[in-house]
């Protein structure tokens, strides 16, 4: 775990706390970061869809 100090707008943090199931600010920020990473990965996968061929991999 890495400690980092950031300055965030109070209104933004308050809104984040309302829309996440987090119990504290740290958890809320972690959830928000994880969600952003997940969405970015999904964007990449969507762009790749239809490009190239999907191959079924035989199990050994």
C-alpha positions as CSV (number, residue, x, y, z in Angstrom):
1,X,0.0,0.0,0.0
2,X,1.3,3.4,-0.9
3,X,0.3,6.6,1.0
4,X,-0.4,9.6,-1.2
5,X,-1.7,13.1,-0.3
6,X,-4.1,14.7,-2.7
7,X,-6.3,17.7,-2.6
8,X,-9.8,17.1,-3.9
9,X,-12.8,19.4,-4.1
10,X,-15.1,18.8,-1.1
11,X,-18.2,18.7,-3.3
12,X,-16.7,16.0,-5.5
13,X,-15.7,13.8,-2.5
14,X,-19.2,14.3,-1.0
15,X,-20.9,13.3,-4.2
16,X,-18.5,10.3,-4.5
17,X,-19.5,9.2,-1.0
18,X,-23.2,9.4,-1.9
19,X,-22.8,7.2,-5.0
20,X,-20.5,4.5,-3.7
21,X,-21.1,1.9,-1.1
22,X,-17.8,2.8,0.6
23,X,-17.7,3.4,4.4
24,X,-14.9,6.0,4.2
25,X,-13.2,8.4,1.8
26,X,-10.3,6.1,1.1
27,X,-12.5,3.2,0.1
28,X,-14.6,5.6,-2.0
29,X,-11.5,6.8,-3.9
30,X,-10.3,3.2,-4.4
31,X,-13.7,2.1,-5.8
32,X,-13.7,5.1,-8.1
33,X,-10.2,4.4,-9.4
34,X,-11.0,0.7,-9.9
35,X,-14.2,1.6,-11.8
36,X,-12.3,4.0,-14.1
37,X,-9.6,1.3,-14.8
38,X,-12.4,-1.2,-15.6
39,X,-14.1,1.2,-17.9
40,X,-10.9,2.0,-19.8
41,X,-10.2,-1.7,-20.3
42,X,-13.7,-2.3,-21.6
43,X,-13.2,0.6,-24.1
44,X,-10.1,-1.1,-25.4
45,X,-11.8,-4.4,-25.7
46,X,-14.8,-2.8,-27.6
47,X,-12.3,-1.2,-30.0
48,X,-10.7,-4.6,-30.6
49,X,-14.0,-6.4,-31.2
50,X,-14.3,-7.4,-34.8
51,X,-10.6,-6.9,-35.6
52,X,-8.8,-10.1,-36.2
53,X,-10.0,-13.7,-35.6
54,X,-10.9,-15.3,-32.3
55,X,-9.4,-18.7,-32.1
56,X,-10.7,-21.4,-29.8
57,X,-7.8,-22.7,-27.7
58,X,-7.8,-26.5,-27.3
59,X,-7.4,-27.6,-23.7
60,X,-4.5,-30.0,-23.0
